[in-house]
Each structure stands twice: as C-alpha cells, then as structure tokens.
C-alpha cells in the first residue's frame, strides 16, 4: 500500500459493553479503498462479538436479524445493498445519541453505503447485548473510569499509584495512525 490510515471512534463504553468504530483508508497507486467496521466487546462474557450480536436470536417464527436486514434495504439510498452476508451487513453498526442504528455497508470498489435504522423500528429486534449497546450510546451520564487508568499530563503519564514517566519516554495515546511506504 502506498498509504494506509485508520481513524477510531468509541461508540459505546460501559462496564457491560464496549464498541470501537474503525475507518480504514488504503491507497495503492490511483486506487483508494475505504472500509468501516465496528469491533464490539462483551466484558461480561470476555469476548469480541460482531454486529449480529446486537440482534435477538430467531425464535417462534420471528427473525430479528432478517427484519433488521429488510429495514436496512429500505433505508439504503437506492434500496439495494447488493449481495452481502448478515455478518458483513452489520460489521460497521453503531447507535446514534437518539438511538438510531447506523450501518456503513462496505462495497468492493466503491465508497461504503450508509443506512439508518430508526430507533422505534428496532423495538423487539435487539438482544440484551444490543440494548446495552444502545443505552451506552444514548446515555450521556458519565461513568466512572477504572482505577488503573493513567492520566496524560503535559509533562508525562501519571498512574493512579503516583508513579510517572516523562513525556520524552512516553507518547500520549492517539486516535489515528497512518503509514506510508
């Protein structure tokens, strides 16, 4: 790759759910490729899950994931998302502060499509994990930081136990990275 860039955004952060959206842009020659994805983490089960975990399991003739797929097709700009698996369709899903679910659907050789599933239409479709993710995205109440979180200061990084490192030996965390060759 001539260049590669990744931008990150925390889309949910609570003790019971975490989500990070990644935007990747790769350039090779004159060809630029964009890709979105969301990495979800279920701390209660200590596992990474994909966007399909936001939806309840099919039961008693109901197919929440299938219903969400139909909503996504209807919300697509041209009504067509192409032949995409559920895993790929929901690979870049995140909630807005209003509770709508936004999907960025990656397409080969084209910019991702965006589809917005309105919050009221999600009623009954979300799993417990999905409801927790929605609450995390819509609740503006600050939560307590873990006790072990270091503090970045102009002179370095200070940990809760009082130890510190100088700014010359430690860099502050970054929300993006780029590389060129």
C-alpha positions as CSV (number, residue, x, y, z in Angstrom):
1,X,0.0,0.0,0.0
2,X,1.2,3.5,-0.8
3,X,-0.7,4.8,2.2
4,X,-2.9,3.4,5.0
5,X,-4.8,5.4,7.5
6,X,-7.0,4.3,10.4
7,X,-9.3,6.5,12.4
8,X,-11.0,5.2,15.6
9,X,-14.1,6.3,17.4
10,X,-15.5,4.9,20.7
11,X,-19.2,4.2,20.0
12,X,-20.0,2.6,23.4
13,X,-18.2,2.4,26.7
14,X,-19.8,1.0,29.8
15,X,-19.0,-1.8,32.1
16,X,-21.3,-4.2,30.2
17,X,-20.4,-3.2,26.6
18,X,-17.7,-1.6,24.6
19,X,-17.6,-0.7,20.9
20,X,-15.0,0.9,18.7
21,X,-15.6,2.0,15.1
22,X,-12.7,1.9,12.7
23,X,-12.4,3.8,9.5
24,X,-9.7,2.5,7.2
25,X,-8.5,4.1,4.0
26,X,-5.9,2.4,1.8
27,X,-4.3,3.9,-1.3
28,X,-2.5,1.8,-3.9
29,X,-1.5,3.9,-6.9
30,X,-4.6,5.8,-8.0
31,X,-7.0,3.4,-6.3
32,X,-8.3,4.4,-2.9
33,X,-10.3,1.9,-0.8
34,X,-12.5,2.9,2.2
35,X,-13.7,0.4,4.8
36,X,-15.7,0.8,8.0
37,X,-16.1,-1.7,10.8
38,X,-17.1,-1.8,14.4
39,X,-15.5,-4.1,17.0
40,X,-17.8,-4.9,19.9
41,X,-16.6,-6.4,23.2
42,X,-18.8,-8.1,25.7
43,X,-16.9,-7.8,29.0
44,X,-19.4,-10.0,30.9
45,X,-18.6,-12.9,28.6
46,X,-15.0,-11.7,27.9
47,X,-15.4,-12.0,24.2
48,X,-15.3,-10.0,21.0
49,X,-18.6,-10.2,19.0
50,X,-19.7,-8.9,15.6
51,X,-22.6,-6.6,14.8
52,X,-25.0,-9.5,14.5
53,X,-24.8,-9.9,18.3
54,X,-26.8,-6.7,18.6
55,X,-29.9,-8.6,17.5
56,X,-32.0,-11.1,19.3
57,X,-31.9,-14.8,18.3
58,X,-34.6,-16.0,15.9
59,X,-37.4,-17.8,17.7
60,X,-41.1,-18.6,17.4
61,X,-41.3,-17.6,13.8
62,X,-39.6,-14.2,14.5
63,X,-36.3,-13.4,12.8
64,X,-35.0,-10.1,14.2
65,X,-31.8,-10.2,12.1
66,X,-33.9,-10.8,8.9
67,X,-36.2,-7.9,9.9
68,X,-33.2,-5.7,10.5
69,X,-31.9,-6.7,7.0
70,X,-35.2,-5.6,5.5
71,X,-35.0,-2.3,7.4
72,X,-31.5,-1.8,6.1
73,X,-32.6,-2.5,2.5
74,X,-35.4,0.0,2.8
75,X,-33.0,2.6,4.3
76,X,-30.3,2.2,1.6
77,X,-30.1,5.2,-0.7
78,X,-31.2,3.2,-3.8
79,X,-33.0,0.4,-1.9
80,X,-30.2,-2.1,-2.8
81,X,-27.3,-3.1,-0.6
82,X,-26.2,-5.8,-3.0
83,X,-25.4,-9.4,-2.2
84,X,-23.9,-9.0,1.3
85,X,-24.0,-11.5,4.2
86,X,-25.5,-10.6,7.6
87,X,-22.1,-10.6,9.1
88,X,-20.8,-8.1,6.5
89,X,-24.0,-6.0,6.6
90,X,-23.8,-5.5,10.3
91,X,-20.0,-5.3,10.5
92,X,-20.0,-1.5,10.9
93,X,-23.0,-0.8,13.1
94,X,-23.3,1.8,15.8
95,X,-26.1,3.8,17.6
96,X,-26.6,7.5,17.4
97,X,-27.3,9.5,20.5
98,X,-31.0,9.3,19.5
99,X,-30.9,5.5,19.4
100,X,-31.0,5.0,15.6
101,X,-28.7,2.3,14.4
102,X,-26.4,3.4,11.6
103,X,-24.8,0.8,9.3
104,X,-21.9,1.5,7.0
105,X,-22.1,-1.1,4.3
106,X,-18.7,-1.8,2.7
107,X,-18.8,-2.4,-1.1
108,X,-15.9,-3.6,-3.3
109,X,-14.5,-0.8,-5.4
110,X,-17.0,1.9,-4.1
111,X,-17.5,4.1,-1.1
112,X,-19.5,2.4,1.7
113,X,-23.2,3.0,1.8
114,X,-24.9,4.3,4.9
115,X,-28.3,3.0,6.1
116,X,-30.0,4.4,9.2
117,X,-32.5,2.1,11.0
118,X,-34.8,4.4,13.1
119,X,-34.9,3.6,16.9
120,X,-38.7,3.0,17.0
121,X,-38.3,0.3,14.3
122,X,-35.7,-1.6,16.4
123,X,-38.2,-2.3,19.2
124,X,-38.2,-6.1,19.8
125,X,-35.3,-6.7,17.5
126,X,-32.3,-6.1,19.8
127,X,-30.6,-8.7,22.0
128,X,-29.7,-7.9,25.6
129,X,-26.3,-7.0,24.4
130,X,-27.8,-4.8,21.7
131,X,-30.0,-3.0,24.3
132,X,-26.9,-2.5,26.5
133,X,-25.0,-1.0,23.4
134,X,-27.9,1.3,22.7
135,X,-28.0,2.5,26.3
136,X,-24.3,3.1,26.2
137,X,-24.6,5.2,23.1
138,X,-27.6,7.2,24.2
139,X,-26.9,7.7,27.9
140,X,-25.0,10.9,28.4
141,X,-24.4,10.2,32.1
142,X,-20.6,9.9,32.7
143,X,-19.4,6.7,34.1
144,X,-16.5,6.2,36.5
145,X,-13.2,5.4,34.9
146,X,-11.4,2.3,36.0
147,X,-9.0,2.9,38.9
148,X,-6.0,1.8,36.8
149,X,-6.5,4.4,34.1
150,X,-3.3,6.5,33.7
151,X,-3.6,10.3,33.3
152,X,-1.8,12.0,30.5
153,X,-0.3,15.3,31.6
154,X,1.8,17.9,29.7
155,X,4.9,16.5,31.4
156,X,4.2,12.8,31.0
157,X,1.9,10.0,32.2
158,X,0.9,9.6,35.8
159,X,-0.6,6.4,37.1
160,X,-3.1,6.2,40.0
161,X,-0.3,4.8,42.3
162,X,1.6,8.1,41.8
163,X,4.3,6.8,39.6
164,X,5.1,8.8,36.5
165,X,7.0,8.7,33.3
166,X,8.4,11.7,31.4
167,X,6.8,12.9,28.2
168,X,10.1,12.2,26.4
169,X,9.8,8.4,27.0
170,X,6.1,8.0,26.7
171,X,3.7,9.2,23.9
172,X,0.1,10.1,24.6
173,X,-2.4,7.6,23.1
174,X,-3.5,8.6,19.6
175,X,-6.9,8.1,17.9
176,X,-5.5,7.6,14.5
177,X,-2.5,6.1,12.8
178,X,-1.0,6.5,9.3
179,X,1.8,4.9,7.4
180,X,3.3,5.5,4.1
181,X,5.9,3.4,2.2
